[in-house]
Amino acid sequence: MNAHEAESYAFGQFVLIPRERQLRRDGVPVPLAAKAFDVLVALVRNHGRLLSKEALLQEVWPGVIVEEVNLTVNISAIRKALGGDETDNWIETVPRHGYRFRADVNQGVAALPEKHARMLIRAWPARMAILAAVAGLAVVVLWRTALHRPSAEFASVAVLPFAADSGANEDVADGFTEETINRLAAAKAVRVAPRTSASRFRDSAVDPQAAGRALGVEAVVTGRVALRDDALDIQVDLVDVARGAQAWGERYHGRASDLPHFQTRVAQDLLRAAGAALTQDQARQVAKSLTENADAYRAYLKGRFYWNLRTEEGLGKAIQEFERAVLLDHGFAAAYSGLADAFTTLGFLSYRSPAASFPVAKRHARRALELDPSLAEPHASLGYVKLYYDWDWKGAEAEFKRALELNPAYPVTHQWYSVFLLAAGRPDEAFKEILLAQERDPLSLPINTDVGFHHYYNRRYDAAVKQLIAVLEMKSDFPLAHLWLGRTYQELKQYPRSLDEYRQAGEKLGDWPVVVAARGYVSAASGRSSEALQDLASLEKQAHTRFVTSYGIALVHAGLGDKDAAFAWLDKAFSERSHWLVWLRLDPRWDSIRSDPRFEQLVARMGFPKFVQ
């Protein structure tokens, strides 16, 4: 018998039984993904000792090269499973080194708390009876279905970014990947890893089996798109993660005009290869053609590629491609939805004024729904516009709920709905919703950053720091994580750290007015008035050539102690319908002027829902 087979570990209210792959809390099983369970076992077995990241990776993924982000995600899942105030410090993160399990641990069956031991003993006969019944049923089911089931059946898949034959076709390959994910997810017959998680494995040299293990799926889809003149070649393969072998593969050859047709065929063939049994409605959803115009479809794929970059330049190119798509096909609902997404993002990131972005996004979202009422994304975009521009709280919630009804698996809708709930004064519901988004897309940098954003606005600054540092462990130069970490450090009065985070955000985003205003506020609040005035001058200069939100200028004046100027700029922000104003009640940077009657008057003008503490 293996030395570890008879192990059991008791800590706090928990019992960990590696041989049975069970974690129990007061006798009740606690669900934990396979790799998270393995990480927990490694930490508990070595309790009190620092385990390096390299040692953990080798222990849990022996012989497989995986990114450290997979370790970070599983540590986060363990902390969530152990959740509780007294458990917060059980897993210690030692920056740049590793992790240490700090709880008091009793090892061995004799060490189990008496009530846990009694539960296990009493449960054993019943458990054996259940297992026998299930085994008997399984034999019958397998016998009756053996001739009707495929040789390979997968309940979960990940679509890795398709390779392109040249840089000129990278946008088409990336768009084809995203639409394949959308088609598979729309069928609701298999669990599909979100695009943002799968896109971390963009390197063509990545091992599909290792990627599948890291993403926690049973099968991985790889592909390659080649476009030369009018010739189109697409190679698609399905890899069985457990066996590390190809389960299915197909090559599609035709003309460039066949691209929309092949998009449908690839999704249908993949679902068939995965052994998915589709209802008639699911089959129709997969077969639904976005457009029959190949040029419009290719423009749409390019638009999605540029939209995913989320840069000002990328969003501008996305709009050009989506507009070309609807010009070629006036009934292209998904392209109108893309336009709504692009203009919504331009407004949220303050690249364009609210008036020049949000109403345009609303128009395109409504057109998309006129053409195809079954689309979830336009409802999510409308919810965002009604929250951030119309300040229509009831209307925004209705749109988010409708989007979730149409596609409950779409992580971004959960993310955006959580933002609405937080701004509306429902923090507990909001936090549950952002955790749902994180559960559906655990490797998403924006969603993980928004978990820190929620901690920040709830003034849980230590938790915000911990979360945002975890994001930066996933990607050290992710600018939004640096931005929110800077805002968190400023509330902890750690001004040099705050300014350093803004500096790192600026290295990626340049003189983005949002970062300049945040930096100016911290400089003013920490007594660096001359530097704050320089940032004010920079914002005034930028306002001659681009949109600069008045909300940010008001913040710098508030930091300088000039209340009259701060309120004058806040009034201007109200006139321009600045979306930042939905955070007026929660933003701690207004604490210095919150007692002024003018502040309450502005809050009243916003028409906020009743605040829920």
C-alpha positions in Angstrom: 0.0 0.0 0.0 1.2 3.5 -0.9 2.4 5.4 2.2 -0.2 8.1 1.5 -3.2 5.8 0.9 -4.4 5.7 4.5 -3.9 9.4 5.1 -6.5 11.7 6.5 -6.1 15.3 7.7 -8.2 17.3 10.0 -8.0 21.1 10.2 -10.7 23.5 11.6 -14.1 22.1 10.6 -12.6 20.2 7.6 -11.4 16.7 7.0 -9.3 15.9 3.9 -9.2 12.3 2.7 -6.9 12.1 -0.3 -7.5 8.4 -1.1 -11.3 9.0 -1.4 -10.7 12.4 -3.0 -13.0 14.0 -0.5 -12.9 17.3 1.4 -15.6 17.4 4.1 -16.8 20.3 6.2 -18.7 19.1 9.4 -19.2 15.8 7.5 -20.6 17.4 4.4 -18.7 17.0 1.1 -17.2 20.3 -0.2 -17.0 20.4 -4.1 -13.6 21.1 -5.4 -12.2 20.7 -9.0 -9.7 17.9 -9.5 -6.6 20.0 -9.8 -7.6 22.3 -7.0 -8.0 19.2 -4.8 -4.5 18.0 -5.8 -3.0 21.4 -4.9 -4.8 21.4 -1.5 -3.4 17.9 -0.8 0.1 19.0 -1.6 -0.2 22.1 0.7 -1.8 20.2 3.6 0.8 17.3 3.4 3.5 20.0 3.7 1.7 22.2 6.3 3.9 24.7 7.9 6.5 24.5 5.2 6.9 26.9 2.2 6.3 25.1 -1.0 7.8 26.8 -4.1 5.6 27.4 -7.1 8.0 25.1 -9.1 7.5 22.3 -6.5 3.7 22.6 -6.6 3.6 22.7 -10.4 5.7 19.5 -10.6 3.6 17.8 -7.9 0.3 18.6 -9.5 1.2 18.6 -13.2 4.1 16.2 -13.3 6.0 16.2 -16.6 3.7 18.9 -18.1 4.7 22.5 -18.8 1.9 24.8 -17.6 1.7 28.5 -16.8 1.8 29.7 -13.2 -1.6 31.3 -13.8 -3.1 27.8 -13.4 -1.7 27.5 -9.9 -3.0 31.0 -9.0 -6.5 30.1 -10.2 -6.6 26.8 -8.2 -5.3 28.5 -5.1 -8.2 31.0 -5.5 -10.6 28.1 -5.9 -9.3 26.5 -2.7 -9.7 29.7 -0.7 -13.2 30.1 -1.9 -14.0 26.5 -0.9 -12.6 27.0 2.5 -14.3 30.4 2.7 -14.7 31.9 6.1 -13.2 34.7 8.2 -11.0 32.3 10.2 -9.7 30.6 7.1 -8.6 33.7 5.2 -5.0 33.3 6.4 -4.7 29.5 6.1 -3.0 29.7 2.8 -0.2 32.2 2.9 1.1 33.7 -0.4 4.9 34.4 -0.3 5.3 36.8 -3.2 7.6 35.5 -6.0 8.3 32.3 -4.0 5.3 30.1 -3.3 2.7 29.1 -0.7 2.4 27.9 2.8 -0.5 26.1 4.6 -0.6 27.7 8.1 -3.6 26.0 9.7 -3.1 23.5 12.6 -3.4 20.0 11.0 -3.9 16.6 12.7 -2.9 13.7 10.6 -4.2 10.1 10.5 -7.6 8.4 11.0 -7.2 8.6 14.8 -6.8 12.4 14.4 -10.3 12.8 12.9 -12.7 14.7 15.1 -15.0 12.1 16.8 -18.1 13.4 15.1 -16.4 13.1 11.6 -15.3 9.5 12.4 -18.8 8.5 13.5 -20.2 10.0 10.3 -17.8 8.1 8.1 -18.4 4.8 9.9 -22.2 5.2 9.8 -22.1 6.2 6.2 -20.0 3.2 5.0 -22.7 0.5 4.6 -25.1 2.9 2.9 -22.4 4.1 0.7 -21.5 0.6 -0.4 -25.2 -0.2 -1.1 -25.5 3.0 -3.2 -22.4 2.2 -5.1 -23.6 -1.4 -5.8 -26.9 0.0 -7.1 -25.2 2.6 -9.3 -22.8 0.0 -10.7 -25.7 -2.3 -11.6 -27.6 0.5 -13.2 -24.5 1.6 -15.1 -24.1 -1.9 -16.6 -27.7 -1.9 -17.9 -27.3 1.6 -19.3 -24.0 0.8 -21.0 -25.4 -2.4 -22.5 -28.5 -0.7 -23.8 -26.6 2.3 -25.4 -23.3 0.8 -26.5 -24.4 0.4 -30.1 -25.8 4.0 -30.2 -23.0 6.0 -28.6 -19.8 7.3 -30.2 -16.5 5.7 -29.2 -15.5 9.0 -27.5 -17.7 11.3 -25.5 -16.7 14.5 -23.9 -18.7 16.7 -21.6 -16.3 19.7 -21.8 -14.1 21.2 -24.4 -11.8 24.1 -25.0 -11.2 25.7 -28.3 -7.6 26.9 -28.5 -6.8 29.9 -30.8 -6.7 28.7 -34.4 -3.4 29.3 -36.1 -3.2 31.4 -39.3 -1.1 30.7 -42.4 0.1 34.3 -42.3 -0.1 37.4 -40.2 -2.5 38.9 -42.7 -5.0 36.2 -41.8 -4.6 36.2 -38.1 -7.7 38.3 -37.6 -9.8 35.9 -39.6 -8.4 32.9 -37.6 -9.0 34.6 -34.3 -12.6 35.5 -35.3 -13.2 32.0 -36.5 -12.0 30.7 -33.1 -14.4 33.0 -31.2 -17.4 32.2 -33.4 -16.7 28.4 -33.0 -16.7 28.9 -29.2 -20.0 30.8 -29.5 -21.6 28.1 -31.6 -20.6 25.3 -29.3 -21.7 27.3 -26.2 -25.0 28.2 -27.8 -25.8 24.5 -28.3 -25.6 24.0 -24.5 -24.8 20.4 -25.0 -21.2 20.5 -23.7 -19.4 22.8 -21.3 -17.1 25.2 -23.3 -14.1 27.0 -21.8 -14.6 30.8 -22.3 -12.5 32.5 -25.0 -10.5 34.6 -22.5 -9.4 31.5 -20.7 -8.5 29.5 -23.8 -6.8 32.5 -25.5 -4.0 32.2 -22.9 -2.8 29.2 -24.8 -2.1 31.1 -28.1 1.4 29.8 -28.6 1.4 27.4 -31.5 3.9 25.2 -29.6 1.6 24.6 -26.7 0.8 21.0 -25.9 -3.0 20.5 -26.3 -3.1 17.9 -23.5 -1.4 20.3 -21.1 -3.7 23.1 -22.1 -6.7 20.8 -21.6 -5.5 19.8 -18.1 -4.9 23.4 -17.1 -8.4 24.4 -18.4 -10.1 21.4 -16.7 -11.7 20.1 -19.9 -11.9 16.6 -21.3 -11.1 17.6 -24.9 -9.3 20.3 -26.8 -10.0 21.7 -30.2 -7.1 22.9 -32.3 -7.2 24.4 -35.8 -5.5 26.2 -38.6 -6.9 28.6 -41.2 -5.2 29.2 -44.5 -6.5 31.8 -47.1 -4.7 32.3 -50.4 -6.4 34.3 -53.0 -9.8 32.6 -53.3 -8.7 29.3 -51.8 -9.7 28.4 -48.2 -8.3 25.5 -46.1 -9.3 24.8 -42.5 -7.9 22.0 -40.5 -9.6 21.1 -37.2 -8.7 18.4 -34.7 -10.2 17.2 -31.4 -7.7 15.9 -28.8 -8.7 13.6 -26.0 -7.0 15.1 -23.0 -7.0 11.9 -20.9 -5.3 9.9 -23.6 -3.3 12.6 -25.2 -4.4 11.4 -28.6 -6.4 12.7 -31.5 -10.1 11.7 -31.2 -11.2 13.2 -34.5 -9.9 15.5 -37.3 -11.1 17.0 -40.5 -9.8 19.2 -43.3 -12.2 21.6 -45.0 -11.2 22.8 -48.5 -13.1 25.3 -50.6 -13.4 28.9 -51.7 -13.2 32.0 -49.5 -16.9 32.4 -50.1 -17.5 29.2 -48.2 -16.3 30.7 -44.9 -19.7 31.1 -43.4 -20.8 27.6 -44.4 -17.6 26.1 -43.0 -18.2 27.9 -39.7 -21.5 26.1 -39.3 -20.1 22.7 -40.4 -17.1 22.9 -38.1 -19.4 23.5 -35.1 -21.8 20.7 -36.1 -18.9 18.2 -36.8 -17.2 19.0 -33.4 -20.4 18.5 -31.5 -21.0 15.2 -33.3 -17.4 14.1 -32.6 -17.8 15.0 -28.9 -20.8 12.7 -28.8 -23.3 15.5 -28.0 -26.9 14.5 -28.5 -28.7 17.7 -29.6 -32.4 18.6 -29.4 -34.0 20.0 -32.5 -33.8 23.5 -31.0 -30.1 23.1 -30.2 -29.4 21.8 -33.7 -31.2 24.8 -35.2 -29.2 27.2 -33.0 -25.9 25.7 -34.2 -27.0 25.7 -37.8 -28.3 29.3 -37.8 -26.4 31.3 -40.3 -25.2 34.7 -39.3 -24.9 35.8 -42.9 -24.6 34.3 -46.3 -22.3 37.0 -47.5 -18.7 35.8 -47.2 -17.2 39.3 -47.4 -19.5 40.5 -44.7 -18.7 37.5 -42.5 -14.9 38.0 -43.0 -15.3 41.7 -42.0 -17.3 40.6 -38.9 -14.5 38.2 -37.9 -12.0 41.0 -38.3 -14.2 43.3 -36.2 -14.3 40.8 -33.4 -10.5 40.4 -33.5 -9.9 44.2 -33.2 -12.7 44.5 -30.5 -10.9 42.0 -28.3 -7.8 44.2 -28.2 -9.8 46.8 -26.2 -7.4 49.6 -27.2 -8.6 52.9 -28.6 -7.0 52.1 -32.0 -8.4 48.6 -32.0 -11.9 49.7 -31.2 -11.7 52.2 -34.1 -10.7 49.4 -36.5 -13.4 47.2 -35.1 -16.1 49.8 -35.8 -14.8 50.1 -39.4 -15.0 46.4 -40.0 -18.5 46.0 -38.4 -19.8 49.0 -40.4 -18.4 47.3 -43.6 -20.2 44.1 -42.6 -23.6 45.7 -42.2 -23.0 47.7 -45.4 -22.6 44.4 -47.2 -25.5 42.7 -45.4 -28.1 45.1 -43.9 -29.7 42.1 -42.1 -26.5 41.1 -40.3 -27.7 41.1 -36.6 -24.4 39.9 -35.0 -22.5 42.8 -36.8 -24.9 45.3 -35.3 -24.3 43.7 -31.9 -20.6 44.1 -32.5 -21.1 47.8 -33.2 -23.0 48.1 -29.9 -20.2 46.4 -28.0 -17.6 48.6 -29.6 -19.3 51.9 -28.9 -20.2 50.8 -25.4 -16.6 50.1 -24.7 -15.5 53.4 -26.2 -17.8 55.2 -23.8 -16.9 53.2 -20.7 -13.1 53.7 -21.2 -13.7 57.4 -21.8 -12.1 57.3 -25.3 -15.2 59.2 -26.5 -17.7 61.4 -24.8 -20.8 59.7 -23.4 -23.0 61.5 -25.9 -20.8 60.3 -28.8 -20.8 56.7 -27.7 -23.6 55.4 -25.6 -26.6 56.6 -27.7 -24.9 55.1 -30.8 -24.4 51.8 -29.0 -28.1 51.8 -28.0 -29.2 52.4 -31.6 -27.1 49.5 -32.9 -28.2 47.1 -30.0 -31.8 47.8 -30.8 -31.3 47.2 -34.5 -29.6 43.8 -33.7 -32.6 42.8 -31.6 -35.0 43.8 -34.3 -33.2 41.4 -36.6 -32.6 38.6 -34.1 -34.4 38.8 -30.7 -32.6 35.6 -29.5 -29.2 37.4 -29.1 -28.2 37.9 -25.5 -25.3 40.3 -26.1 -27.3 43.3 -27.4 -29.5 43.1 -24.2 -26.3 43.3 -22.1 -25.1 46.3 -24.1 -28.5 48.0 -23.6 -28.2 47.3 -19.9 -24.8 48.9 -19.8 -26.1 52.0 -21.7 -29.2 52.3 -19.5 -26.9 52.1 -16.4 -24.1 54.4 -17.5 -25.8 56.9 -19.7 -29.6 56.9 -19.2 -29.3 56.3 -15.4 -32.4 54.2 -15.9 -31.9 51.7 -13.0 -35.1 49.6 -13.6 -34.5 49.5 -17.3 -30.9 48.4 -16.9 -31.7 45.6 -14.6 -34.4 44.3 -16.9 -32.0 44.2 -19.8 -29.3 42.4 -17.8 -31.8 39.8 -16.6 -33.1 39.2 -20.1 -29.5 38.7 -21.4 -29.0 36.1 -18.6 -32.2 34.3 -19.5 -31.1 34.0 -23.1 -27.5 33.0 -22.3 -26.8 32.2 -18.6 -23.3 30.9 -19.4 -22.0 34.2 -20.9 -19.5 35.5 -18.3 -19.5 39.1 -19.4 -23.2 39.6 -18.7 -22.7 38.3 -15.1 -19.7 40.7 -14.8 -21.7 43.7 -16.1 -24.8 42.8 -14.0 -22.6 42.7 -10.9 -21.4 46.2 -11.7 -25.0 47.4 -11.9 -25.9 45.7 -8.6 -23.0 47.3 -6.8 -23.8 50.8 -8.2 -27.4 50.3 -7.3 -26.5 49.7 -3.6 -26.9 45.9 -3.5 -23.3 44.8 -2.6 -24.0 41.3 -1.4 -25.9 40.4 -4.6 -23.2 42.1 -6.6 -20.4 40.1 -5.1 -22.2 36.8 -5.7 -22.7 37.8 -9.3 -19.1 38.7 -9.9 -18.1 35.4 -8.4 -20.5 33.7 -10.9 -18.6 35.4 -13.7 -15.3 34.3 -12.3 -16.5 30.8 -11.9 -17.5 30.7 -15.6 -14.3 32.3 -16.8 -11.6 31.8 -14.1 -8.7 33.0 -16.2 -10.3 36.3 -17.3 -8.1 39.2 -16.3 -10.9 41.8 -16.5 -13.3 39.7 -14.4 -10.6 38.9 -11.8 -9.8 42.5 -11.7 -13.4 43.3 -11.1 -13.4 41.1 -8.0 -10.8 43.5 -6.6 -12.9 46.4 -7.9 -15.9 45.1 -5.8 -13.6 44.8 -2.7 -12.4 48.4 -3.3 -15.9 49.9 -3.4 -16.9 47.9 -0.4 -13.8 49.4 1.4 -12.3 46.0 2.0 -8.9 47.3 1.0 -6.8 44.4 2.3 -8.9 42.0 0.3 -8.7 44.2 -2.8 -4.9 44.3 -2.5 -4.7 40.5 -2.2 -7.0 40.0 -5.2 -5.3 42.5 -7.5 -1.8 41.2 -6.7 -3.2 37.7 -7.7 -4.3 39.2 -11.0 -0.8 40.7 -11.6 0.7 37.3 -10.8 -1.3 36.1 -13.8 -0.2 38.9 -16.0 2.3 41.4 -14.5 1.6 44.3 -17.0 -2.3 44.2 -17.0 -3.0 47.9 -16.8 -6.5 47.9 -15.2 -5.2 45.8 -12.3 -2.4 48.4 -11.7 -5.1 51.2 -11.9 -7.3 49.7 -9.2 -4.4 48.6 -7.1 -3.2 52.3 -7.2 -6.6 53.4 -6.1 -6.6 50.9 -3.2 -3.1 51.9 -2.0 -4.2 55.5 -1.9 -7.0 54.7 0.5 -4.4 52.8 2.6 -2.4 56.1 2.6 0.5 54.2 0.9 1.0 57.1 -1.6 4.4 56.1 -3.1 3.0 52.6 -3.9 -0.1 54.2 -5.3 1.8 56.5 -7.6 4.0 53.6 -8.7 1.0 51.5 -9.7 -0.3 54.5 -11.8 3.1 54.8 -13.4 2.9 51.1 -14.4 -0.6 51.6 -15.8 0.6 54.6 -17.7 3.3 52.5 -19.3 0.7 50.5 -21.1 -2.1 53.1 -21.5 0.0 56.3 -22.2 -1.5 59.6 -21.0 -5.0 58.1 -20.6 -7.0 60.9 -18.9 -8.4 58.4 -16.3 -4.9 57.5 -15.1 -3.7 61.2 -15.2 -6.7 62.3 -13.1 -6.1 59.4 -10.6 -2.5 60.3 -10.3 -3.3 64.0 -9.9 -5.7 63.2 -7.0 -3.1 61.1 -5.2 -0.4 63.8 -5.7 -2.8 66.4 -4.2 -3.9 64.2 -1.3 -0.3 63.4 -0.4 0.8 67.1 -0.4 2.5 67.1 -3.8 0.5 70.1 -5.0 2.9 71.1 -7.7 2.7 67.7 -9.3 -1.1 67.7 -9.0 -1.2 71.1 -10.8 1.0 69.7 -13.6 -1.5 66.8 -14.1 -4.4 69.4 -14.2 -2.5 71.3 -16.9 -2.0 68.0 -18.8 -5.7 67.2 -18.7 -6.6 70.8 -19.9 -4.1 70.4 -22.8 -5.5 67.0 -23.8 -9.1 68.4 -23.8 -8.2 70.3 -26.9 -7.7 67.2 -28.9 -9.7 64.4 -27.2 -12.5 63.8 -24.7 -11.4 64.3 -21.1 -14.0 63.5 -18.4 -14.9 66.3 -16.1 -15.3 63.8 -13.3 -11.5 63.3 -13.3 -10.8 67.0 -13.3 -13.2 67.5 -10.3 -11.3 64.8 -8.4 -8.0 66.6 -8.7 -9.6 69.8 -7.4 -11.1 67.9 -4.5 -7.7 66.5 -3.7 -6.3 70.1 -3.7 -9.0 71.1 -1.3 -10.7 73.5 -3.8 -14.4 72.5 -3.1 -15.9 75.2 -5.3 -13.9 74.1 -8.3 -14.7 70.5 -7.6 -18.4 71.1 -7.6 -18.3 73.2 -10.7 -16.6 70.4 -12.6 -19.0 67.8 -11.1 -21.9 69.9 -12.4 -20.2 69.8 -15.8 -19.8 66.0 -15.5 -23.5 65.8 -14.8 -24.3 67.8 -18.0 -22.1 65.6 -20.1 -23.7 62.6 -18.5 -20.4 61.2 -17.3 -20.8 57.5 -16.5 -18.4 57.8 -13.6 -21.1 59.5 -11.7 -22.9 56.2 -11.0 -20.1 55.7 -8.4 -20.6 59.0 -6.7 -22.1 57.4 -3.5 -19.4 54.7 -3.3 -16.2 56.4 -4.4 -14.1 57.1 -1.2 -12.2 59.9 -2.9 -15.2 62.2 -2.4 -15.1 61.7 1.4 -13.6 65.2 1.9 -16.6 66.9 0.4 -19.3 64.4 1.2 -20.7 66.5 4.0 -21.2 69.5 1.8 -25.0 70.1 1.0 -24.1 70.4 -2.7 -22.9 66.8 -2.7 -26.3 65.5 -1.4 -28.1 67.6 -4.0 -26.0 66.0 -6.8 -26.7 62.5 -5.4 -30.4 63.3 -5.4 -30.2 64.5 -9.1 -28.8 61.1 -10.1 -32.0 59.3 -9.0 -30.2 56.4 -7.3 -32.2 53.5 -6.1 -32.6 53.2 -2.3 -29.2 52.4 -0.9 -28.8 49.0 0.7 -26.1 48.7 3.3 
